[in-house]
Amino acid sequence: MSAKMFGRYVVSDPEICHGKPTFRGTRVMVAHVLEQVAEGMDWESIVAEWRGSVSQEAIAEAVRLAGRAFLDHAPEYMAPEYVLTPVAA
């Protein structure tokens, strides 16, 4: 199996990090950076944390891809206890 490009910056290579999505040319997993974004870390700090190996453009691509994946698979993540029921008028 060969590497797959998901965009300009995100790649999945079975030889790197067990095929988990990483940023091209690094072993930085996209999931780690997305977690930093979710925690509210500013992007400049994320770039600094990874010593410039992950750019703001790469972070933006990862966020866009994650958003698209969520929209495509949202029903799989729906918890039944959070389903809204209509309120009688």
Backbone bond lengths (Angstrom), bond angles and torsions (degrees), N, CA, C in turn:
res aa  C-N    CA-C-N  psi(-1)  N-CA   C-N-CA  omega(-1)  CA-C   N-CA-C  phi
1 M - - - 1.454 - - 1.532 108.41 -
2 S 1.321 116.13 137.09 1.461 119.61 -177.55 1.529 110.78 -103.54
3 A 1.316 115.25 171.41 1.461 121.67 179.22 1.524 109.84 -65.72
4 K 1.337 114.72 147.93 1.464 120.95 177.24 1.516 108.52 -121.93
5 M 1.315 115.43 132.81 1.459 121.39 176.95 1.526 108.29 -94.56
6 F 1.333 116.66 131.23 1.453 121.75 177.14 1.516 111.11 -100.03
7 G 1.285 116.50 -9.32 1.448 123.69 -178.80 1.510 107.09 -179.18
8 R 1.301 116.04 -155.89 1.466 119.95 179.64 1.523 111.98 -76.14
9 Y 1.344 117.20 -29.56 1.460 121.21 -172.23 1.531 115.26 -115.06
10 V 1.309 117.67 -23.54 1.466 120.68 -173.58 1.519 110.10 -101.46
11 V 1.336 114.82 131.01 1.461 121.18 -177.16 1.522 109.42 -138.03
12 S 1.322 115.31 153.66 1.461 121.24 172.78 1.520 106.79 -126.03
13 D 1.324 116.04 118.12 1.464 122.16 -178.36 1.521 107.67 -127.34
14 P 1.327 118.15 121.61 1.459 120.09 -178.67 1.529 113.47 -59.27
15 E 1.324 117.60 -17.47 1.467 121.85 179.26 1.529 112.82 -87.05
16 I 1.333 116.70 -9.46 1.466 121.02 -177.33 1.526 109.42 -123.60
17 C 1.326 116.58 124.01 1.473 123.06 176.74 1.527 112.01 51.86
18 H 1.324 116.56 40.39 1.465 123.00 176.66 1.527 112.74 57.19
19 G 1.324 117.22 28.14 1.454 121.21 177.56 1.515 114.74 83.07
20 K 1.333 117.73 2.34 1.472 120.27 176.90 1.528 108.23 -67.14
21 P 1.331 117.96 147.71 1.467 119.14 178.97 1.532 111.67 -60.28
22 T 1.318 114.92 131.13 1.463 122.71 178.05 1.527 108.05 -130.52
23 F 1.327 114.85 170.60 1.460 119.31 174.23 1.523 107.89 -85.12
24 R 1.312 115.60 133.15 1.466 122.46 -174.88 1.523 111.38 -49.27
25 G 1.333 115.28 130.96 1.456 121.69 177.57 1.517 114.22 81.09
26 T 1.344 117.16 6.69 1.466 121.07 -179.67 1.526 109.76 -133.02
27 R 1.308 115.01 175.88 1.460 121.62 169.67 1.531 109.60 -112.51
28 V 1.324 115.34 22.10 1.460 121.59 178.67 1.526 107.63 -83.18
29 M 1.327 115.96 117.38 1.454 119.95 -178.48 1.527 110.84 -78.13
30 V 1.310 115.11 136.15 1.456 121.98 179.28 1.525 110.30 -56.66
31 A 1.313 117.72 -39.07 1.469 121.05 -179.21 1.522 111.58 -58.47
32 H 1.323 117.89 -37.82 1.465 120.48 179.55 1.521 111.19 -65.23
33 V 1.319 116.31 -42.86 1.465 120.47 -179.59 1.530 110.13 -69.27
34 L 1.322 117.75 -40.68 1.463 119.97 177.79 1.528 110.83 -62.62
35 E 1.309 117.44 -35.37 1.465 120.83 176.26 1.530 110.15 -64.20
36 Q 1.313 116.99 -40.31 1.465 120.17 177.38 1.530 110.71 -63.36
37 V 1.325 116.54 -40.73 1.462 120.64 177.08 1.530 109.39 -62.70
38 A 1.328 117.01 -45.39 1.466 121.53 -179.40 1.522 111.93 -62.08
39 E 1.320 116.79 -32.00 1.470 121.06 178.90 1.527 112.20 -77.07
40 G 1.340 116.39 -4.72 1.453 120.50 177.10 1.514 114.76 90.94
41 M 1.308 116.99 10.95 1.460 120.61 178.90 1.526 108.54 -67.81
42 D 1.331 117.26 133.08 1.467 118.33 -179.70 1.526 109.10 -72.16
43 W 1.321 113.89 151.65 1.468 119.78 -172.00 1.513 112.48 -64.29
44 E 1.317 117.34 -32.78 1.472 119.56 178.51 1.534 109.79 -62.48
45 S 1.329 116.46 -39.26 1.466 120.55 178.61 1.523 111.71 -68.47
46 I 1.327 116.06 -35.58 1.468 119.76 177.68 1.531 109.23 -64.66
47 V 1.317 116.75 -45.14 1.472 121.11 178.02 1.527 109.39 -57.90
48 A 1.337 116.58 -45.27 1.466 120.91 -179.78 1.523 110.95 -65.23
49 E 1.318 117.40 -41.69 1.470 122.02 -179.79 1.523 111.40 -57.68
50 W 1.332 115.99 -39.03 1.468 120.49 -179.66 1.523 111.17 -95.24
51 R 1.321 116.56 19.54 1.472 123.93 175.19 1.527 113.32 52.15
52 G 1.325 115.32 38.48 1.458 120.44 176.29 1.516 115.41 78.69
53 S 1.326 117.89 0.66 1.473 118.72 -179.36 1.529 111.58 -76.78
54 V 1.330 116.68 -13.30 1.465 122.20 175.01 1.529 106.34 -122.78
55 S 1.313 116.33 118.88 1.465 120.90 -178.03 1.531 111.08 -89.90
56 Q 1.326 115.50 167.21 1.460 119.27 175.79 1.525 110.78 -63.41
57 E 1.315 117.51 -33.88 1.462 121.02 177.16 1.526 110.48 -64.36
58 A 1.334 117.02 -38.96 1.462 121.35 178.36 1.526 110.47 -67.18
59 I 1.326 116.77 -40.10 1.466 120.53 177.98 1.533 109.22 -62.90
60 A 1.322 117.00 -44.49 1.466 121.05 179.60 1.528 110.91 -60.01
61 E 1.330 116.74 -41.72 1.461 119.95 178.28 1.525 110.38 -63.09
62 A 1.318 117.64 -43.57 1.463 121.30 179.44 1.522 111.20 -61.85
63 V 1.327 117.03 -41.59 1.472 120.79 178.55 1.524 110.05 -64.22
64 R 1.336 117.39 -43.88 1.471 120.50 178.31 1.523 111.15 -61.48
65 L 1.339 117.05 -45.32 1.461 120.63 179.62 1.528 111.22 -63.46
66 A 1.326 117.07 -40.65 1.466 120.74 178.90 1.526 110.55 -64.42
67 G 1.324 116.40 -41.25 1.457 120.07 177.98 1.515 111.80 -62.62
68 R 1.321 116.30 -44.14 1.465 120.79 178.62 1.526 110.74 -63.08
69 A 1.338 116.53 -43.14 1.472 120.35 178.95 1.518 110.68 -62.66
70 F 1.340 117.06 -40.37 1.458 119.91 178.52 1.523 110.77 -62.77
71 L 1.331 117.09 -46.46 1.459 119.56 -179.69 1.524 111.27 -61.39
72 D 1.320 116.91 -38.25 1.468 121.08 179.81 1.522 112.49 -69.90
73 H 1.339 117.44 -26.98 1.470 120.83 -173.29 1.530 113.89 -123.36
74 A 1.325 118.04 14.31 1.468 121.79 -176.14 1.527 113.68 -51.16
75 P 1.333 120.26 -43.54 1.470 118.97 -178.59 1.536 113.56 -58.93
76 E 1.327 117.12 -27.65 1.462 120.71 179.62 1.525 112.02 -67.92
77 Y 1.345 117.25 -22.21 1.457 121.85 -175.92 1.521 113.03 -101.97
78 M 1.329 116.93 -0.97 1.447 120.78 -175.81 1.529 110.21 -72.04
79 A 1.319 115.58 124.43 1.460 121.23 177.31 1.524 108.31 -90.69
80 P 1.327 118.36 128.22 1.471 120.57 -176.29 1.528 113.31 -57.44
81 E 1.318 117.42 -31.66 1.468 119.50 -178.69 1.519 112.90 -69.48
82 Y 1.336 117.55 -10.16 1.456 120.52 -179.99 1.522 112.82 -107.65
83 V 1.308 117.91 8.28 1.447 120.76 179.06 1.522 108.66 -73.11
84 L 1.322 116.04 127.56 1.460 121.02 -179.29 1.519 110.42 -79.46
85 T 1.316 115.63 139.94 1.456 120.22 176.15 1.514 108.66 -110.74
86 P 1.317 117.14 144.89 1.456 119.89 -179.33 1.533 111.14 -62.98
87 V 1.308 115.24 146.34 1.465 121.66 177.67 1.517 107.34 -101.85
88 A 1.332 116.53 131.72 1.471 121.20 179.87 1.538 108.93 -65.71
89 A 1.320 114.24 140.11 1.481 119.18 -179.22 1.507 112.38 -80.78
